[in-house]
Amino acid sequence: MSPRHAASGRLDALTSWHADWSGLRVAVLGLGATGFSVADTLAELGADVLVISEGASEEHAKLIPVIGARLVLHDLQNPPTELIEHDPELIVASPGFSPDHPIIRWAVDERIPLWGDIELAWRVRDKVGAPADWILVTGTNGKTTTTQLTATLIAEAGHRVAPCGNIGVPVLDAVRDPAGFDVFVVELSSHQLHYLAASDAAVTPHSAVCLNLSSDHLEWHGSFEAYRDAKARVYQHTRVACVYNKADAATRTMVENADVTEGARAIGFDLGVPGPSDLGIVDGVLCDRAFLDDRRVSALEIITVDELRPVGLDAPHIVANILAASALARAYGVPPATIKSALLGFSLDAHRIQLIRDDDGVRWVNDSKATNPHAADASLSAFDSVVWVVGGLLKGVDIGPLIERHAARLRGAVIIGTEQQAVASALQRHASDVPVIAVDPADTETVMMRAVEAARGIAQQGDVVLLAPAAASYDQFTGYDQRGTLFARAVSEFKGGGADDEPEEPHRLGD
Protein backbone atom coordinates (compact mmCIF):
# COMPACT_ATOMS: atom_id res chain seq x y z
CA MET A 1 0.00 0.00 0.00
CA SER A 2 1.27 3.47 -0.91
CA PRO A 3 2.04 5.54 2.19
CA ARG A 4 -0.32 8.27 1.01
CA HIS A 5 -3.19 5.73 1.19
CA ALA A 6 -2.17 4.09 4.47
CA ALA A 7 -5.42 5.17 6.07
CA SER A 8 -5.27 6.50 9.60
CA GLY A 9 -8.85 5.37 10.13
CA ARG A 10 -10.27 8.71 9.11
CA LEU A 11 -12.75 7.25 6.63
CA ASP A 12 -14.01 4.75 9.19
CA ALA A 13 -14.80 7.67 11.50
CA LEU A 14 -16.83 9.52 8.88
CA THR A 15 -20.22 8.07 9.81
CA SER A 16 -22.15 11.28 10.42
CA TRP A 17 -22.90 14.59 8.74
CA HIS A 18 -21.39 16.18 11.83
CA ALA A 19 -18.06 14.33 11.57
CA ASP A 20 -14.95 16.19 10.39
CA TRP A 21 -15.00 15.92 6.58
CA SER A 22 -13.01 19.13 6.09
CA GLY A 23 -10.11 18.91 3.66
CA LEU A 24 -10.80 15.25 2.74
CA ARG A 25 -9.46 14.82 -0.80
CA VAL A 26 -12.23 13.21 -2.83
CA ALA A 27 -12.53 12.48 -6.54
CA VAL A 28 -16.09 12.19 -7.86
CA LEU A 29 -16.49 10.17 -11.07
CA GLY A 30 -19.28 11.34 -13.34
CA LEU A 31 -21.42 14.46 -13.46
CA GLY A 32 -24.98 13.34 -14.09
CA ALA A 33 -27.71 13.84 -11.48
CA THR A 34 -26.03 11.40 -9.09
CA GLY A 35 -22.51 12.75 -9.58
CA PHE A 36 -23.63 16.32 -9.02
CA SER A 37 -25.50 15.40 -5.83
CA VAL A 38 -22.34 13.69 -4.54
CA ALA A 39 -20.11 16.65 -5.40
CA ASP A 40 -22.56 19.14 -3.90
CA THR A 41 -22.84 17.13 -0.68
CA LEU A 42 -19.10 16.70 -0.24
CA ALA A 43 -18.43 20.37 -0.98
CA GLU A 44 -21.01 21.35 1.64
CA LEU A 45 -19.23 19.05 4.10
CA GLY A 46 -15.98 20.88 3.46
CA ALA A 47 -14.15 18.22 1.45
CA ASP A 48 -11.65 19.05 -1.30
CA VAL A 49 -13.65 17.86 -4.31
CA LEU A 50 -12.40 17.14 -7.83
CA VAL A 51 -15.03 15.99 -10.35
CA ILE A 52 -13.81 13.88 -13.27
CA SER A 53 -16.20 13.27 -16.15
CA GLU A 54 -16.24 12.60 -19.87
CA GLY A 55 -19.02 15.13 -20.32
CA ALA A 56 -21.28 17.50 -18.44
CA SER A 57 -24.44 19.49 -19.00
CA GLU A 58 -23.95 23.22 -19.30
CA GLU A 59 -25.88 23.74 -16.06
CA HIS A 60 -23.78 21.29 -14.03
CA ALA A 61 -20.51 22.57 -15.49
CA LYS A 62 -21.38 26.12 -14.44
CA LEU A 63 -22.45 25.07 -10.95
CA ILE A 64 -19.35 23.05 -10.02
CA PRO A 65 -17.13 26.09 -9.29
CA VAL A 66 -20.07 27.81 -7.58
CA ILE A 67 -20.34 25.00 -5.00
CA GLY A 68 -16.58 25.09 -4.43
CA ALA A 69 -15.48 22.04 -6.42
CA ARG A 70 -13.29 21.64 -9.53
CA LEU A 71 -14.18 19.94 -12.81
CA VAL A 72 -11.94 18.11 -15.27
CA LEU A 73 -13.43 16.88 -18.54
CA HIS A 74 -11.38 14.00 -19.94
CA ASP A 75 -11.85 10.89 -22.08
CA LEU A 76 -11.06 8.74 -18.99
CA GLN A 77 -9.30 5.98 -20.87
CA ASN A 78 -6.42 6.73 -18.51
CA PRO A 79 -6.32 8.60 -15.19
CA PRO A 80 -5.95 12.30 -16.05
CA THR A 81 -3.00 14.15 -14.61
CA GLU A 82 -5.30 16.27 -12.46
CA LEU A 83 -6.68 13.15 -10.78
CA ILE A 84 -3.23 11.78 -9.96
CA GLU A 85 -2.08 15.16 -8.64
CA HIS A 86 -5.22 15.43 -6.49
CA ASP A 87 -3.99 12.29 -4.69
CA PRO A 88 -7.52 11.31 -3.57
CA GLU A 89 -8.10 9.68 -0.22
CA LEU A 90 -11.49 8.53 -1.49
CA ILE A 91 -13.21 8.06 -4.85
CA VAL A 92 -17.00 8.17 -5.17
CA ALA A 93 -18.14 6.56 -8.41
CA SER A 94 -21.40 7.26 -10.18
CA PRO A 95 -23.38 4.11 -11.05
CA GLY A 96 -22.37 4.22 -14.71
CA PHE A 97 -18.74 3.32 -13.93
CA SER A 98 -18.44 -0.45 -14.32
CA PRO A 99 -15.91 -2.55 -12.38
CA ASP A 100 -13.67 -2.85 -15.46
CA HIS A 101 -13.63 0.88 -16.25
CA PRO A 102 -10.01 2.08 -16.56
CA ILE A 103 -10.37 4.61 -13.73
CA ILE A 104 -11.96 2.03 -11.42
CA ARG A 105 -9.17 -0.46 -12.20
CA TRP A 106 -6.60 2.25 -11.49
CA ALA A 107 -8.26 3.06 -8.16
CA VAL A 108 -8.26 -0.61 -7.16
CA ASP A 109 -4.60 -0.98 -8.11
CA GLU A 110 -3.77 2.13 -6.07
CA ARG A 111 -5.88 0.78 -3.18
CA ILE A 112 -7.94 3.95 -3.01
CA PRO A 113 -11.25 3.38 -1.21
CA LEU A 114 -14.25 3.31 -3.56
CA TRP A 115 -17.76 4.33 -2.50
CA GLY A 116 -21.01 4.88 -4.34
CA ASP A 117 -23.59 7.57 -3.62
CA ILE A 118 -25.59 5.18 -1.42
CA GLU A 119 -22.66 4.61 0.93
CA LEU A 120 -22.12 8.36 1.27
CA ALA A 121 -25.83 9.02 1.81
CA TRP A 122 -26.05 6.45 4.60
CA ARG A 123 -23.09 7.98 6.41
CA VAL A 124 -24.53 11.52 6.35
CA ARG A 125 -28.21 10.65 6.78
CA ASP A 126 -28.43 12.57 10.08
CA LYS A 127 -28.19 16.03 8.50
CA VAL A 128 -31.86 16.89 9.15
CA GLY A 129 -32.92 15.70 12.59
CA ALA A 130 -33.19 12.02 13.42
CA PRO A 131 -32.14 9.72 10.56
CA ALA A 132 -35.00 8.29 8.52
CA ASP A 133 -35.59 4.55 8.25
CA TRP A 134 -34.48 3.06 4.94
CA ILE A 135 -36.50 0.51 2.96
CA LEU A 136 -34.61 -0.91 -0.01
CA VAL A 137 -36.11 -2.15 -3.28
CA THR A 138 -34.30 -3.93 -6.09
CA GLY A 139 -34.95 -6.59 -8.74
CA THR A 140 -34.56 -7.03 -12.46
CA ASN A 141 -38.05 -5.63 -13.07
CA GLY A 142 -40.77 -3.81 -11.17
CA LYS A 143 -38.44 -1.72 -8.98
CA THR A 144 -39.92 1.67 -9.74
CA THR A 145 -43.53 0.58 -9.41
CA THR A 146 -42.84 -1.22 -6.14
CA THR A 147 -40.88 1.73 -4.78
CA GLN A 148 -43.71 4.12 -5.61
CA LEU A 149 -46.31 1.73 -4.23
CA THR A 150 -44.42 1.22 -0.96
CA ALA A 151 -43.93 4.95 -0.48
CA THR A 152 -47.61 5.59 -1.20
CA LEU A 153 -48.83 2.91 1.21
CA ILE A 154 -46.63 4.12 4.06
CA ALA A 155 -47.46 7.78 3.40
CA GLU A 156 -51.18 6.92 3.58
CA ALA A 157 -50.54 5.93 7.21
CA GLY A 158 -49.34 9.45 7.98
CA HIS A 159 -45.58 9.04 7.72
CA ARG A 160 -43.35 11.48 5.85
CA VAL A 161 -41.93 9.37 3.01
CA ALA A 162 -39.51 10.04 0.15
CA PRO A 163 -39.14 7.61 -2.77
CA CYS A 164 -35.59 8.12 -4.00
CA GLY A 165 -32.44 6.52 -5.41
CA ASN A 166 -32.53 5.02 -8.87
CA ILE A 167 -36.14 6.20 -9.22
CA GLY A 168 -34.90 9.64 -10.29
CA VAL A 169 -34.35 11.60 -7.05
CA PRO A 170 -30.78 11.03 -5.82
CA VAL A 171 -30.87 9.73 -2.26
CA LEU A 172 -28.43 12.46 -1.20
CA ASP A 173 -30.94 15.09 -2.30
CA ALA A 174 -33.56 13.40 -0.11
CA VAL A 175 -31.15 13.19 2.84
CA ARG A 176 -30.43 16.92 2.61
CA ASP A 177 -34.04 18.03 2.07
CA PRO A 178 -34.75 20.48 4.92
CA ALA A 179 -38.31 19.12 5.24
CA GLY A 180 -36.97 15.91 6.77
CA PHE A 181 -38.54 12.45 6.37
CA ASP A 182 -39.49 9.47 8.48
CA VAL A 183 -38.82 6.92 5.75
CA PHE A 184 -36.77 6.69 2.57
CA VAL A 185 -37.94 4.04 0.11
CA VAL A 186 -34.77 3.61 -1.92
CA GLU A 187 -34.82 2.01 -5.35
CA LEU A 188 -31.40 0.46 -5.98
CA SER A 189 -29.90 -0.67 -9.26
CA SER A 190 -27.39 -3.51 -9.39
CA HIS A 191 -24.77 -0.86 -10.19
CA GLN A 192 -25.46 1.01 -6.96
CA LEU A 193 -25.53 -2.22 -4.97
CA HIS A 194 -22.15 -3.22 -6.42
CA TYR A 195 -20.56 -0.19 -4.73
CA LEU A 196 -22.10 -0.80 -1.31
CA ALA A 197 -19.17 -1.38 1.00
CA ALA A 198 -19.10 -4.03 3.70
CA SER A 199 -17.83 -1.78 6.48
CA ASP A 200 -18.68 -0.68 9.99
CA ALA A 201 -20.80 2.03 8.35
CA ALA A 202 -22.72 -0.49 6.23
CA VAL A 203 -26.33 0.31 5.36
CA THR A 204 -28.71 -1.36 7.83
CA PRO A 205 -32.18 -1.01 6.30
CA HIS A 206 -35.45 -1.48 8.13
CA SER A 207 -36.65 -3.85 5.38
CA ALA A 208 -35.63 -4.89 1.88
CA VAL A 209 -36.90 -6.77 -1.16
CA CYS A 210 -35.43 -8.29 -4.30
CA LEU A 211 -38.48 -8.70 -6.54
CA ASN A 212 -37.03 -11.09 -9.11
CA LEU A 213 -33.82 -12.01 -10.86
CA SER A 214 -33.18 -12.49 -14.57
CA SER A 215 -30.17 -11.86 -16.80
CA ASP A 216 -29.56 -8.15 -17.26
CA HIS A 217 -26.65 -5.69 -17.34
CA LEU A 218 -24.23 -8.52 -18.07
CA GLU A 219 -22.04 -6.15 -20.07
CA TRP A 220 -21.58 -4.03 -16.90
CA HIS A 221 -21.10 -6.79 -14.33
CA GLY A 222 -19.21 -9.21 -16.57
CA SER A 223 -21.26 -12.29 -15.60
CA PHE A 224 -24.66 -13.34 -14.33
CA GLU A 225 -23.07 -14.45 -11.07
CA ALA A 226 -21.64 -10.98 -10.45
CA TYR A 227 -25.02 -9.42 -11.26
CA ARG A 228 -26.78 -11.83 -8.87
CA ASP A 229 -24.26 -11.19 -6.10
CA ALA A 230 -24.74 -7.43 -6.44
CA LYS A 231 -28.52 -7.79 -6.15
CA ALA A 232 -28.12 -10.01 -3.07
CA ARG A 233 -26.44 -7.15 -1.18
CA VAL A 234 -29.85 -5.54 -0.75
CA TYR A 235 -30.58 -7.89 2.18
CA GLN A 236 -27.34 -7.40 4.10
CA HIS A 237 -27.83 -6.13 7.67
CA THR A 238 -31.63 -5.88 7.32
CA ARG A 239 -33.24 -5.32 10.72
CA VAL A 240 -36.94 -6.23 10.39
CA ALA A 241 -38.10 -7.92 7.16
CA CYS A 242 -36.43 -9.55 4.16
CA VAL A 243 -39.19 -9.80 1.55
CA TYR A 244 -38.60 -12.29 -1.26
CA ASN A 245 -40.45 -13.73 -4.25
CA LYS A 246 -41.59 -17.32 -3.60
CA ALA A 247 -41.89 -17.79 -7.37
CA ASP A 248 -38.21 -16.93 -7.86
CA ALA A 249 -35.91 -19.37 -6.05
CA ALA A 250 -32.91 -17.06 -6.47
CA THR A 251 -34.45 -14.44 -4.17
CA ARG A 252 -35.15 -17.03 -1.48
CA THR A 253 -31.50 -18.16 -1.67
CA MET A 254 -30.37 -14.55 -1.31
CA VAL A 255 -32.33 -14.24 1.93
CA GLU A 256 -31.08 -17.57 3.25
CA ASN A 257 -27.47 -16.51 2.66
CA ALA A 258 -27.81 -12.93 3.87
CA ASP A 259 -26.05 -11.67 6.99
CA VAL A 260 -28.99 -9.95 8.67
CA THR A 261 -29.66 -8.45 12.08
CA GLU A 262 -30.85 -11.01 14.60
CA GLY A 263 -34.64 -11.13 14.65
CA ALA A 264 -35.16 -10.10 11.02
CA ARG A 265 -37.95 -12.14 9.39
CA ALA A 266 -38.17 -13.70 5.94
CA ILE A 267 -41.50 -12.78 4.32
CA GLY A 268 -42.53 -14.45 1.06
CA PHE A 269 -44.96 -13.30 -1.61
CA ASP A 270 -46.35 -14.70 -4.85
CA LEU A 271 -49.66 -15.10 -6.69
CA GLY A 272 -50.49 -18.40 -4.98
CA VAL A 273 -52.02 -19.28 -1.64
CA PRO A 274 -49.86 -17.78 1.12
CA GLY A 275 -48.12 -19.82 3.76
CA PRO A 276 -47.97 -18.82 7.45
CA SER A 277 -45.33 -16.10 6.89
CA ASP A 278 -46.37 -14.99 3.41
CA LEU A 279 -48.58 -12.69 1.39
CA GLY A 280 -50.51 -14.15 -1.53
CA ILE A 281 -53.93 -14.67 -3.11
CA VAL A 282 -56.89 -16.80 -2.04
CA ASP A 283 -59.95 -16.87 -4.35
CA GLY A 284 -59.08 -13.51 -5.88
CA VAL A 285 -58.33 -11.85 -2.53
CA LEU A 286 -54.88 -10.45 -1.71
CA CYS A 287 -54.13 -11.76 1.79
CA ASP A 288 -51.58 -11.24 4.54
CA ARG A 289 -50.66 -14.28 6.64
CA ALA A 290 -47.38 -12.84 7.91
CA PHE A 291 -48.42 -10.00 10.20
CA LEU A 292 -51.32 -11.32 12.30
CA ASP A 293 -51.86 -9.80 15.72
CA ASP A 294 -54.68 -12.24 16.42
CA ARG A 295 -53.50 -15.79 15.74
CA ARG A 296 -57.13 -16.95 15.66
CA VAL A 297 -57.45 -15.12 12.32
CA SER A 298 -56.14 -17.22 9.44
CA ALA A 299 -55.43 -14.27 7.11
CA LEU A 300 -56.03 -10.54 6.74
CA GLU A 301 -57.74 -9.31 3.57
CA ILE A 302 -55.97 -6.44 1.84
CA ILE A 303 -57.94 -5.97 -1.41
CA THR A 304 -59.49 -8.06 -4.20
CA VAL A 305 -58.25 -8.38 -7.75
CA ASP A 306 -61.70 -7.23 -8.89
CA GLU A 307 -61.24 -4.00 -6.93
CA LEU A 308 -57.84 -3.44 -8.56
CA ARG A 309 -59.22 -3.86 -12.10
CA PRO A 310 -60.97 -0.44 -12.46
CA VAL A 311 -57.79 1.37 -11.44
CA GLY A 312 -55.63 -0.60 -13.90
CA LEU A 313 -53.69 -2.57 -11.29
CA ASP A 314 -54.86 -6.11 -12.03
CA ALA A 315 -52.14 -7.32 -14.43
CA PRO A 316 -50.41 -10.31 -12.77
CA HIS A 317 -46.98 -8.71 -12.53
CA ILE A 318 -48.53 -5.55 -11.05
CA VAL A 319 -50.39 -7.65 -8.48
CA ALA A 320 -47.06 -9.25 -7.55
CA ASN A 321 -45.57 -5.78 -7.08
CA ILE A 322 -48.53 -4.82 -4.90
CA LEU A 323 -48.00 -7.87 -2.70
CA ALA A 324 -44.29 -7.03 -2.31
CA ALA A 325 -45.06 -3.40 -1.46
CA SER A 326 -47.79 -4.49 0.94
CA ALA A 327 -45.33 -6.78 2.73
CA LEU A 328 -42.92 -3.88 3.18
CA ALA A 329 -45.72 -1.59 4.37
CA ARG A 330 -47.09 -4.22 6.77
CA ALA A 331 -43.58 -4.67 8.17
CA TYR A 332 -43.65 -0.93 8.90
CA GLY A 333 -46.97 -1.27 10.71
CA VAL A 334 -49.40 -0.01 8.04
CA PRO A 335 -52.90 -1.51 8.55
CA PRO A 336 -54.56 -3.47 5.69
CA ALA A 337 -57.43 -0.97 5.44
CA THR A 338 -54.93 1.84 4.91
CA ILE A 339 -53.17 -0.15 2.18
CA LYS A 340 -56.49 -0.72 0.40
CA SER A 341 -57.35 2.98 0.53
CA ALA A 342 -53.98 3.93 -0.92
CA LEU A 343 -54.20 1.35 -3.72
CA LEU A 344 -57.59 2.60 -4.87
CA GLY A 345 -56.06 6.04 -5.42
CA PHE A 346 -52.76 4.92 -6.96
CA SER A 347 -51.75 5.67 -10.56
CA LEU A 348 -48.93 4.01 -12.44
CA ASP A 349 -46.22 5.91 -14.27
CA ALA A 350 -46.25 6.52 -17.99
CA HIS A 351 -44.72 4.02 -20.44
CA ARG A 352 -45.99 0.95 -18.57
CA ILE A 353 -48.50 -1.01 -20.65
CA GLN A 354 -50.38 2.17 -21.61
CA LEU A 355 -53.23 1.85 -24.07
CA ILE A 356 -52.60 4.76 -26.39
CA ARG A 357 -55.41 4.17 -28.85
CA ASP A 358 -57.92 1.57 -30.00
CA ASP A 359 -58.72 1.98 -33.70
CA ASP A 360 -60.55 -0.41 -35.99
CA GLY A 361 -60.09 -3.22 -33.49
CA VAL A 362 -56.32 -2.70 -33.23
CA ARG A 363 -54.96 -1.60 -29.86
CA TRP A 364 -51.70 0.38 -29.62
CA VAL A 365 -49.87 -0.20 -26.34
CA ASN A 366 -46.77 1.55 -25.00
CA ASP A 367 -44.60 -0.49 -22.65
CA SER A 368 -41.32 1.27 -23.38
CA LYS A 369 -40.25 0.57 -19.78
CA ALA A 370 -39.81 -3.10 -20.80
CA THR A 371 -36.06 -2.62 -21.17
CA ASN A 372 -35.05 -6.29 -20.88
CA PRO A 373 -36.45 -9.70 -21.88
CA HIS A 374 -37.83 -10.40 -18.40
CA ALA A 375 -40.01 -7.28 -18.51
CA ALA A 376 -41.02 -7.90 -22.13
CA ASP A 377 -42.03 -11.45 -21.19
CA ALA A 378 -44.61 -10.11 -18.71
CA SER A 379 -45.85 -7.61 -21.28
CA LEU A 380 -46.20 -10.10 -24.15
CA SER A 381 -47.96 -12.56 -21.85
CA ALA A 382 -50.80 -10.09 -21.37
CA PHE A 383 -51.98 -10.31 -25.01
CA ASP A 384 -53.00 -13.08 -27.41
CA SER A 385 -52.01 -11.66 -30.82
CA VAL A 386 -49.21 -9.12 -31.05
CA VAL A 387 -47.38 -7.03 -33.60
CA TRP A 388 -44.24 -6.53 -31.57
CA VAL A 389 -42.05 -3.41 -31.79
CA VAL A 390 -38.75 -4.72 -30.45
CA GLY A 391 -35.07 -3.84 -30.26
CA GLY A 392 -32.44 -1.46 -28.89
CA LEU A 393 -29.39 -2.19 -26.74
CA LEU A 394 -29.57 -5.82 -25.61
CA LYS A 395 -26.93 -5.38 -22.88
CA GLY A 396 -25.35 -8.76 -23.61
CA VAL A 397 -28.60 -10.72 -23.12
CA ASP A 398 -29.81 -13.40 -25.56
CA ILE A 399 -33.32 -12.54 -26.73
CA GLY A 400 -33.85 -15.96 -28.32
CA PRO A 401 -35.59 -17.71 -25.40
CA LEU A 402 -38.09 -14.86 -25.14
CA ILE A 403 -38.97 -15.13 -28.83
CA GLU A 404 -39.26 -18.90 -28.64
CA ARG A 405 -41.64 -18.63 -25.68
CA HIS A 406 -43.96 -16.17 -27.44
CA ALA A 407 -43.62 -17.12 -31.12
CA ALA A 408 -47.20 -18.44 -31.27
CA ARG A 409 -48.68 -15.07 -30.26
CA LEU A 410 -46.67 -12.98 -32.78
CA ARG A 411 -48.58 -11.64 -35.79
CA GLY A 412 -45.44 -9.80 -36.84
CA ALA A 413 -42.37 -7.95 -35.58
CA VAL A 414 -40.96 -4.50 -36.27
CA ILE A 415 -37.30 -4.18 -35.30
CA ILE A 416 -35.91 -0.85 -34.10
CA GLY A 417 -32.53 -0.05 -32.53
CA THR A 418 -28.96 -0.53 -33.63
CA GLU A 419 -28.48 -4.20 -32.67
CA GLN A 420 -30.92 -5.40 -35.31
CA GLN A 421 -29.02 -8.42 -36.56
CA ALA A 422 -29.17 -10.21 -33.21
CA VAL A 423 -32.94 -9.70 -33.02
CA ALA A 424 -33.51 -10.65 -36.67
CA SER A 425 -31.44 -13.82 -36.30
CA ALA A 426 -33.33 -14.86 -33.16
CA LEU A 427 -36.67 -14.28 -34.91
CA GLN A 428 -35.51 -16.35 -37.87
CA ARG A 429 -34.47 -19.21 -35.56
CA HIS A 430 -37.56 -19.28 -33.37
CA ALA A 431 -40.36 -17.64 -35.39
CA SER A 432 -39.41 -18.06 -39.03
CA ASP A 433 -43.00 -17.72 -40.31
CA VAL A 434 -43.54 -14.34 -38.63
CA PRO A 435 -43.35 -11.26 -40.92
CA VAL A 436 -40.46 -9.03 -39.86
CA ILE A 437 -39.74 -5.43 -40.86
CA ALA A 438 -36.51 -3.71 -39.79
CA VAL A 439 -36.56 0.09 -39.43
CA ASP A 440 -33.38 1.91 -40.48
CA PRO A 441 -31.99 3.28 -37.19
CA ALA A 442 -30.98 6.63 -38.69
CA ASP A 443 -32.81 9.78 -37.51
CA THR A 444 -34.31 9.31 -34.07
CA GLU A 445 -37.15 11.72 -34.76
CA THR A 446 -38.62 9.56 -37.54
CA VAL A 447 -37.85 6.05 -36.23
CA MET A 448 -41.16 5.65 -34.45
CA MET A 449 -43.25 7.07 -37.27
CA ARG A 450 -41.71 4.50 -39.62
CA ALA A 451 -42.15 1.74 -37.04
CA VAL A 452 -45.83 2.62 -36.55
CA GLU A 453 -46.40 2.68 -40.31
CA ALA A 454 -44.78 -0.74 -40.65
CA ALA A 455 -46.81 -2.18 -37.76
CA ARG A 456 -50.08 -0.85 -39.20
CA GLY A 457 -49.35 -2.70 -42.41
CA ILE A 458 -49.18 -6.01 -40.50
CA ALA A 459 -51.83 -5.60 -37.79
CA GLN A 460 -55.29 -7.12 -38.15
CA GLN A 461 -58.49 -6.63 -36.20
CA GLY A 462 -58.06 -7.98 -32.68
CA ASP A 463 -54.28 -7.47 -32.64
CA VAL A 464 -52.22 -5.41 -30.22
CA VAL A 465 -49.33 -3.35 -31.56
CA LEU A 466 -47.02 -3.54 -28.57
CA LEU A 467 -43.92 -1.47 -27.92
CA ALA A 468 -42.09 -3.73 -25.45
CA PRO A 469 -38.52 -3.48 -26.77
CA ALA A 470 -36.81 -5.99 -24.42
CA ALA A 471 -33.78 -3.70 -24.71
CA ALA A 472 -32.37 -0.45 -23.42
CA SER A 473 -33.00 2.75 -25.36
CA TYR A 474 -29.75 4.69 -25.30
CA ASP A 475 -28.65 3.69 -28.80
CA GLN A 476 -31.34 5.91 -30.34
CA PHE A 477 -33.09 7.80 -27.56
CA THR A 478 -32.30 9.74 -24.40
CA GLY A 479 -34.19 7.13 -22.37
CA TYR A 480 -37.16 4.79 -22.36
CA ASP A 481 -39.43 7.79 -21.68
CA GLN A 482 -38.45 9.55 -24.92
CA ARG A 483 -38.83 6.26 -26.78
CA GLY A 484 -42.36 5.81 -25.42
CA THR A 485 -43.34 9.43 -25.97
CA LEU A 486 -42.25 9.33 -29.62
CA PHE A 487 -44.15 6.08 -30.12
CA ALA A 488 -47.33 7.60 -28.66
CA ARG A 489 -46.90 10.71 -30.78
CA ALA A 490 -46.35 8.64 -33.91
CA VAL A 491 -49.50 6.61 -33.26
CA SER A 492 -51.50 9.83 -32.85
CA GLU A 493 -50.10 11.47 -35.97
CA PHE A 494 -50.29 8.37 -38.17
CA LYS A 495 -53.94 7.87 -37.25
CA GLY A 496 -54.86 11.26 -38.58
CA GLY A 497 -53.75 13.87 -36.06
CA GLY A 498 -51.81 16.90 -37.22
CA ALA A 499 -48.11 17.43 -36.60
CA ASP A 500 -48.88 19.85 -33.78
CA ASP A 501 -51.39 17.57 -32.04
CA GLU A 502 -50.48 15.86 -28.81
CA PRO A 503 -51.40 12.18 -28.36
CA GLU A 504 -54.38 11.38 -26.19
CA GLU A 505 -53.78 10.88 -22.48
CA PRO A 506 -53.25 7.10 -22.43
CA HIS A 507 -55.38 4.78 -20.35
CA ARG A 508 -53.16 2.86 -17.93
CA LEU A 509 -53.48 -0.90 -18.21
CA GLY A 510 -50.61 -1.92 -15.95
CA ASP A 511 -46.87 -1.83 -15.24
PyMOL commands that set and color helices and strands:
alter all, ss='L'
color gray80, all
select helices_A, chain A and resi 3-5+10-13+33-45+58-67+81-86+102-109+117-123+143-156+171-175+190-194+218-221+224-235+249-257+305-311+316-331+336-344+373-380+400-409+420-430+444-458+480-494
alter helices_A, ss='H'
color red, helices_A
select strands_A, chain A and resi 25-29+48-53+70-73+90-93+114-115+133-138+161-165+183-187+207-210+241-245+265-269+278-282+285-288+300-304+354-359+362-366+386-390+410-415+436-438+464-467+507-508
alter strands_A, ss='S'
color yellow, strands_A
deselect
rebuild
show_as cartoon
